[in-house]
Amino acid sequence: MNFNANNAYQLCNWLDTSSVFPPATPPSGWSMVFAPAFNQANYAVILQNTQNNNQLAIVIMGTHDRTQIFEDFKIDSPGSFVNSSGDSIIT
């Protein structure tokens, strides 16, 4: 799959509009690699493309209320991302 911005939006929308936390089933074409075991609507999941096992997607829950808006602005300086495989992350 040639992953593009539309695909990214669809995955984010799937997570943000899910009625169950964490979602019980992944979107079509993806399998769930990781989902938190707790029931809290503020987390991330990791999905794997069912046709390309080398393609993973980290989908992060979006902002839902005023408290989360303030939390979003309080971001410490993260360390650099280490791409150990050397493959492209997003093109």
VENQUI-V199186 format. One record per pair of residues at least 24 apart in sequence whose C-alpha atoms are under 10 Angstrom apart, sorted by sequence separation. I is the first residue (numbers start at 1). J is the second residue. D is the distance in whole Angstrom. If there is no record, write none. Layout:
I_J_D, I_J_D
This chain:
32_56_10, 33_57_10, 34_58_9, 16_41_9, 30_55_10, 31_56_10, 32_57_10, 33_58_10, 15_41_10, 16_42_10, 30_56_9, 42_68_9, 30_57_9, 1_29_10, 15_43_10, 15_44_9, 15_45_9, 57_89_10, 54_87_10, 56_89_9, 55_89_9, 11_47_9, 16_59_10, 15_59_7, 16_60_9, 17_61_10, 14_59_9, 15_60_8, 16_61_6, 17_62_10, 11_57_9, 12_58_10, 13_59_10, 15_61_6, 16_62_6, 11_58_9, 12_59_6, 14_61_10, 15_62_8, 16_63_9, 1_49_8, 11_59_7, 12_60_7, 13_61_9, 16_64_9, 1_50_10, 8_57_9, 11_60_9, 12_61_7, 13_62_9, 1_51_8, 8_58_10, 9_59_10, 12_62_8, 1_52_7, 8_59_8, 3_55_9, 2_55_10, 1_55_8, 3_57_10, 5_90_10, 4_90_8, 5_91_10, 3_90_8, 4_91_8, 2_90_10, 3_91_8, 2_91_9
